[in-house]
Amino acid sequence: MIHRRYLAAVLIFGSAWIVSILGFSLIIDPYGVSPLGVTWSHINKFKPRRLDIDRLIKPYEVWRYQPRTVFLGTSRIQQSIDPAVLDGTMYAPAYNASVPASTLELNLSYLREYLRLDPRLHTVVVELFVYQFLVPQRPQAADSPMTFLANTTSLFLSTDALWASIVTVDYNLFTNVPHQEIKPGGYFYYPPGLDVKGPFDAYPRGRWKPGTGVESLQLQESAMDVIDEVIALCRERNLELIFVLTPNHAYDDYYIESIGAWETIRQWLERIAARATVYSFSQPNAWLYEPVGHHMTYWNDPIHFSLEMGRAMELEMIGKKPPGAPDNFMLRLTPDNVAKYIESRKHGIRQWASENGEFVAKLDAARREYEAAR
């Protein structure tokens, strides 16, 4: 009798504890996933813990929102594409499913998972970022339904969710200012006032840091094989597939120029443009060459472009001219025009380099230090 009473007490206490954690996390909603969807100022308006959880939250939100369009890529897409720009168009609802540091193979595995979770999926927009093509690709299996269930449960019922709820309340009570977070559309948000000068100043030494410097670009065939798999999967499932060559800042274009890698870039783009639809947003223009300062409109750092740049990209893709955008902001690449396109980038960056000797000298000096250390 005592044994049964003890077990009953443990069961009741345990159940009450679970219900308390679940109820608290559903109400506070630290990750922005609660079906209750309640928001209170000074309680849970800002969500500092909805950050760096892309691999958990994005499959869940694709399943929950059932978007017609998903964006796949790295943190470059994550920081720039607000899917709400596409509201009211044939691409809506859209969702930014990009994951920082994602590989091409990981993009493919996510696409397979999203097709299982979202039967409404119609359009897939995939980032083209050359550095993803320089590393061998290793097969990544899509998460199983049980893994998806476990990950989803952890967003509502876990010690992490409980702690995130406590942190959220504390932050809103005592700090209560906008915080970096992943917004409901899946994009990364920086609060106003981001100072970008430091990352730009650090670019030369960061690019040629010992152990990370790359003196030539060597495309990996395994990367091209993954692209073929993405294309084949989209054709098999009757999906619209769009590859987007994302904006490249002048700093990085000059790095490509300095190591003589334009021929590799040409071959890379010609091979993909022969297989699928490719739009470029990386031809020379004032936005790519925006002067460096503490606060910039189109760049968060030398690698990541801003939401302003991303909004303009989305408008161009649906046939609307963004206000103030360069005339050549978007270009459809085909095997026939890639060579001319590469020449335009070479000419543009050489002209830019002639007007930005201080940066050129710093990058060249960093390379000499790298080579000497090696």
C-alpha positions as CSV (number, residue, x, y, z in Angstrom):
1,M,0.0,0.0,0.0
2,I,2.8,2.4,0.9
3,H,4.6,1.5,-2.3
4,R,1.6,2.2,-4.4
5,R,1.0,5.5,-2.7
6,Y,4.6,6.5,-3.3
7,L,4.4,5.7,-7.0
8,A,1.2,7.6,-7.2
9,A,2.7,10.6,-5.6
10,V,5.7,10.5,-7.9
11,L,3.5,10.1,-10.9
12,I,1.3,13.1,-9.8
13,F,4.3,15.2,-9.0
14,G,6.1,14.3,-12.2
15,S,3.0,15.0,-14.3
16,A,2.5,18.4,-12.6
17,W,6.1,19.3,-13.3
18,I,5.8,18.4,-16.9
19,V,2.5,20.3,-17.3
20,S,4.1,23.3,-15.5
21,I,7.1,23.3,-17.9
22,L,4.9,22.9,-20.9
23,G,2.5,25.6,-19.8
24,F,5.2,28.0,-18.9
25,S,7.0,27.6,-22.3
26,L,3.8,27.8,-24.2
27,I,2.9,31.1,-22.6
28,I,6.3,32.7,-22.6
29,D,7.1,31.2,-26.0
30,P,10.9,31.8,-25.9
31,Y,11.3,30.4,-29.5
32,G,8.3,32.0,-31.1
33,V,6.7,28.6,-31.9
34,S,3.8,28.4,-29.4
35,P,0.3,27.9,-31.0
36,L,-1.0,30.3,-28.4
37,G,0.9,33.2,-30.1
38,V,0.5,35.6,-27.2
39,T,2.9,38.6,-26.9
40,W,3.2,41.0,-24.0
41,S,5.5,43.9,-23.6
42,H,8.0,43.5,-20.8
43,I,7.2,39.8,-20.7
44,N,8.1,38.0,-24.0
45,K,8.1,40.5,-26.8
46,F,11.8,40.1,-27.5
47,K,13.2,36.6,-27.8
48,P,16.9,36.5,-27.3
49,R,16.9,32.7,-27.2
50,R,15.4,32.4,-30.7
51,L,18.9,32.4,-32.0
52,D,21.3,29.8,-33.3
53,I,18.6,27.1,-33.3
54,D,18.0,27.0,-37.1
55,R,18.6,23.3,-37.3
56,L,15.8,22.7,-34.8
57,I,13.3,25.3,-35.6
58,K,13.3,25.5,-39.4
59,P,12.0,22.0,-40.1
60,Y,9.3,22.6,-37.6
61,E,8.3,25.9,-39.1
62,V,8.3,24.5,-42.7
63,W,5.9,21.8,-41.4
64,R,3.8,24.4,-39.5
65,Y,3.5,27.1,-42.2
66,Q,3.5,24.9,-45.3
67,P,5.2,27.4,-47.5
68,R,5.0,27.3,-51.3
69,T,8.5,28.7,-51.6
70,V,11.7,28.0,-49.5
71,F,15.1,29.7,-49.6
72,L,18.1,27.4,-49.0
73,G,21.6,28.6,-48.4
74,T,24.1,29.8,-45.8
75,S,24.0,32.7,-43.3
76,R,24.2,35.0,-46.3
77,I,20.6,34.2,-47.2
78,Q,19.6,33.8,-43.6
79,Q,20.6,37.4,-42.9
80,S,19.1,39.0,-46.0
81,I,15.8,37.4,-47.2
82,D,12.6,38.4,-45.5
83,P,9.9,36.2,-47.1
84,A,7.2,38.7,-46.2
85,V,8.4,40.7,-49.3
86,L,6.7,38.0,-51.4
87,D,3.3,38.2,-49.7
88,G,0.5,38.5,-52.2
89,T,2.5,37.0,-55.0
90,M,2.4,33.5,-56.6
91,Y,5.4,32.6,-54.4
92,A,3.6,33.2,-51.1
93,P,3.7,32.0,-48.4
94,A,7.5,31.8,-48.5
95,Y,10.0,30.8,-45.8
96,N,13.7,31.4,-45.3
97,A,15.0,27.9,-44.5
98,S,18.7,28.8,-44.7
99,V,21.1,27.5,-42.1
100,P,24.4,29.2,-41.2
101,A,27.5,27.2,-42.4
102,S,25.2,24.9,-44.4
103,T,27.0,22.7,-47.0
104,L,25.5,21.8,-50.4
105,E,24.9,18.3,-49.2
106,L,23.1,19.6,-46.1
107,N,20.9,21.8,-48.3
108,L,20.0,18.6,-50.3
109,S,19.1,16.7,-47.1
110,Y,16.9,19.6,-45.9
111,L,15.2,19.7,-49.2
112,R,14.3,16.0,-49.0
113,E,13.0,16.6,-45.5
114,Y,11.0,19.6,-46.5
115,L,9.4,17.7,-49.3
116,R,8.2,15.1,-46.8
117,L,6.9,17.8,-44.4
118,D,5.4,20.2,-46.9
119,P,3.4,18.8,-49.8
120,R,2.5,22.3,-50.9
121,L,6.1,23.1,-51.8
122,H,6.4,24.5,-55.3
123,T,9.5,26.7,-55.6
124,V,13.0,26.2,-54.3
125,V,15.5,29.1,-54.4
126,V,19.1,27.9,-53.8
127,E,22.1,30.1,-53.0
128,L,25.2,29.9,-55.2
129,F,28.3,30.7,-53.0
130,V,31.6,29.6,-54.6
131,Y,33.3,28.7,-51.3
132,Q,30.7,25.9,-50.7
133,F,32.1,24.3,-53.9
134,L,35.7,24.1,-52.7
135,V,35.2,21.4,-50.0
136,P,34.4,17.7,-50.6
137,Q,30.8,16.9,-49.9
138,R,29.8,14.1,-47.5
139,P,26.3,12.5,-47.8
140,Q,23.8,13.7,-45.2
141,A,20.8,11.7,-44.5
142,A,17.5,13.6,-44.0
143,D,16.3,13.6,-40.4
144,S,13.9,10.7,-39.7
145,P,10.3,11.4,-38.5
146,M,11.4,10.3,-35.0
147,T,14.3,12.9,-35.0
148,F,11.9,15.6,-36.2
149,L,9.5,14.7,-33.4
150,A,12.2,14.8,-30.8
151,N,13.6,18.1,-32.0
152,T,10.1,19.6,-32.1
153,T,9.3,18.4,-28.6
154,S,12.4,20.0,-27.3
155,L,11.1,23.4,-28.4
156,F,8.2,23.0,-26.0
157,L,9.1,20.5,-23.4
158,S,12.8,20.4,-22.2
159,T,15.1,21.9,-19.7
160,D,16.4,24.1,-22.5
161,A,12.9,25.4,-23.2
162,L,12.4,26.1,-19.5
163,W,15.7,28.0,-19.1
164,A,15.0,29.9,-22.4
165,S,11.6,31.0,-21.0
166,I,13.3,32.2,-17.7
167,V,15.9,34.1,-19.7
168,T,13.2,35.6,-22.0
169,V,11.2,37.0,-19.0
170,D,14.3,38.3,-17.4
171,Y,15.5,40.1,-20.6
172,N,12.1,41.7,-21.2
173,L,11.7,42.8,-17.6
174,F,15.1,44.4,-17.2
175,T,16.6,45.1,-20.6
176,N,13.6,45.3,-23.0
177,V,15.3,46.5,-26.2
178,P,15.4,44.8,-29.6
179,H,17.8,41.8,-29.7
180,Q,19.3,39.7,-32.4
181,E,16.9,36.8,-33.2
182,I,15.5,34.7,-36.0
183,K,12.2,36.3,-37.0
184,P,9.1,34.1,-37.7
185,G,9.8,34.2,-41.5
186,G,13.1,32.4,-40.7
187,Y,15.4,35.4,-41.3
188,F,18.1,36.7,-39.0
189,Y,17.4,40.2,-37.6
190,Y,20.0,42.8,-36.4
191,P,18.7,45.6,-34.2
192,P,19.2,49.1,-35.6
193,G,22.6,50.7,-35.3
194,L,24.8,47.8,-36.3
195,D,28.4,49.0,-36.5
196,V,30.1,47.1,-39.4
197,K,33.4,48.9,-39.6
198,G,35.2,46.4,-37.5
199,P,34.5,43.3,-39.7
200,F,35.6,45.3,-42.8
201,D,38.8,46.4,-41.1
202,A,39.5,42.8,-40.1
203,Y,38.9,41.3,-43.6
204,P,42.5,41.4,-44.9
205,R,44.0,39.5,-41.9
206,G,40.9,37.3,-41.6
207,R,41.1,36.3,-45.3
208,W,44.8,35.4,-45.0
209,K,44.8,34.0,-41.4
210,P,47.3,31.1,-41.1
211,G,45.5,27.8,-41.6
212,T,42.6,29.3,-43.6
213,G,44.2,31.1,-46.5
214,V,43.4,29.8,-50.0
215,E,45.8,30.7,-52.8
216,S,43.6,29.1,-55.5
217,L,40.1,28.0,-56.0
218,Q,39.7,24.3,-56.8
219,L,36.1,23.1,-57.5
220,Q,35.2,19.7,-56.1
221,E,33.4,17.4,-58.4
222,S,31.4,16.0,-55.4
223,A,29.9,19.5,-55.1
224,M,28.8,19.6,-58.7
225,D,27.3,16.1,-58.2
226,V,25.2,17.5,-55.4
227,I,23.9,20.2,-57.6
228,D,22.9,17.6,-60.2
229,E,21.0,15.7,-57.4
230,V,19.2,18.9,-56.4
231,I,18.2,19.5,-60.1
232,A,17.1,15.9,-60.6
233,L,15.0,15.9,-57.4
234,C,13.3,19.1,-58.3
235,R,12.5,17.8,-61.8
236,E,11.2,14.5,-60.3
237,R,8.9,16.4,-58.0
238,N,7.9,19.0,-60.5
239,L,9.4,21.9,-58.5
240,E,10.5,25.3,-59.9
241,L,14.2,25.6,-59.1
242,I,16.1,28.9,-59.1
243,F,19.8,29.3,-58.4
244,V,20.8,32.7,-57.1
245,L,24.4,34.0,-57.4
246,T,24.4,36.2,-54.3
247,P,26.0,39.6,-54.1
248,N,29.8,39.7,-53.6
249,H,31.3,42.7,-52.0
250,A,34.2,44.4,-53.7
251,Y,36.6,43.2,-50.9
252,D,35.9,39.6,-51.8
253,D,35.9,40.2,-55.6
254,Y,39.4,41.8,-55.2
255,Y,40.5,38.7,-53.3
256,I,39.3,36.6,-56.3
257,E,41.2,38.9,-58.6
258,S,44.4,38.8,-56.5
259,I,44.6,35.0,-56.6
260,G,43.8,34.8,-60.3
261,A,40.6,32.7,-59.9
262,W,38.3,34.2,-62.5
263,E,38.7,31.3,-64.9
264,T,37.5,28.9,-62.1
265,I,34.5,31.2,-61.5
266,R,33.7,31.2,-65.2
267,Q,33.8,27.4,-65.4
268,W,31.7,27.0,-62.3
269,L,29.0,29.3,-63.5
270,E,28.9,28.0,-67.1
271,R,28.4,24.4,-65.8
272,I,25.5,25.4,-63.5
273,A,23.9,27.8,-66.0
274,A,23.8,25.0,-68.6
275,R,21.8,22.8,-66.1
276,A,19.3,25.2,-64.5
277,T,18.0,28.8,-64.1
278,V,20.7,31.1,-62.6
279,Y,20.2,34.7,-61.6
280,S,23.2,36.8,-60.7
281,F,23.2,39.7,-58.2
282,S,27.0,40.1,-58.2
283,Q,27.7,42.2,-61.3
284,P,29.6,45.4,-60.6
285,N,27.3,48.2,-59.3
286,A,27.2,50.9,-56.7
287,W,25.6,48.7,-54.1
288,L,28.3,46.0,-54.3
289,Y,30.9,48.8,-54.1
290,E,29.2,50.7,-51.3
291,P,31.8,52.8,-49.4
292,V,32.8,51.2,-46.2
293,G,31.7,53.0,-43.0
294,H,30.5,52.3,-39.5
295,H,26.9,52.0,-40.7
296,M,26.1,50.7,-44.2
297,T,22.8,50.2,-46.0
298,Y,23.6,47.1,-48.0
299,W,26.2,45.1,-46.0
300,N,26.4,43.6,-42.5
301,D,30.1,42.7,-43.1
302,P,32.2,41.9,-46.1
303,I,30.5,38.6,-46.6
304,H,26.9,39.1,-45.5
305,F,24.6,41.5,-47.3
306,S,21.7,43.2,-45.5
307,L,17.9,42.9,-45.5
308,E,17.8,46.0,-47.8
309,M,19.8,44.1,-50.4
310,G,17.7,41.0,-49.9
311,R,14.4,42.9,-50.3
312,A,15.6,44.3,-53.6
313,M,16.7,40.9,-54.8
314,E,13.2,39.5,-54.0
315,L,11.5,42.4,-55.8
316,E,13.6,41.9,-58.9
317,M,12.8,38.2,-58.9
318,I,9.0,38.9,-59.1
319,G,9.5,41.6,-61.8
320,K,9.2,44.7,-59.6
321,K,12.0,47.3,-59.9
322,P,13.3,48.1,-56.4
323,P,13.5,51.9,-55.7
324,G,17.0,53.2,-56.4
325,A,18.4,49.8,-57.5
326,P,21.2,49.8,-60.1
327,D,20.0,49.2,-63.7
328,N,22.1,46.0,-63.8
329,F,21.1,44.7,-60.4
330,M,19.8,41.3,-61.7
331,L,21.1,39.4,-64.6
332,R,20.0,36.0,-66.0
333,L,23.1,33.9,-66.6
334,T,23.4,31.5,-69.6
335,P,26.3,29.5,-70.9
336,D,26.5,32.1,-73.7
337,N,26.9,35.2,-71.6
338,V,29.0,33.9,-68.6
339,A,32.3,34.8,-70.3
340,K,31.2,38.4,-70.9
341,Y,29.8,38.6,-67.4
342,I,33.2,37.5,-65.9
343,E,34.9,40.2,-68.0
344,S,32.6,42.8,-66.6
345,R,33.5,41.7,-63.0
346,K,37.2,41.7,-63.8
347,H,37.0,45.2,-65.3
348,G,34.9,46.5,-62.5
349,I,37.1,45.3,-59.7
350,R,40.3,46.5,-61.4
351,Q,38.8,49.9,-61.7
352,W,37.7,49.7,-58.0
353,A,41.1,48.6,-56.9
354,S,42.7,51.5,-58.6
355,E,40.6,53.8,-56.5
356,N,41.0,51.9,-53.2
357,G,44.8,51.5,-52.9
358,E,44.7,51.4,-49.1
359,F,42.6,48.2,-49.0
360,V,44.7,46.6,-51.8
361,A,47.9,47.3,-49.9
362,K,46.5,45.8,-46.7
363,L,45.3,42.7,-48.4
364,D,48.6,42.2,-50.2
365,A,50.5,42.7,-47.0
366,A,48.3,40.2,-45.2
367,R,49.0,37.7,-47.9
368,R,52.8,38.2,-47.7
369,E,52.6,37.6,-43.9
370,Y,50.6,34.5,-44.5
371,E,53.1,33.1,-47.1
372,A,56.1,34.0,-44.9
373,A,54.5,32.2,-41.9
374,R,53.7,29.2,-44.0
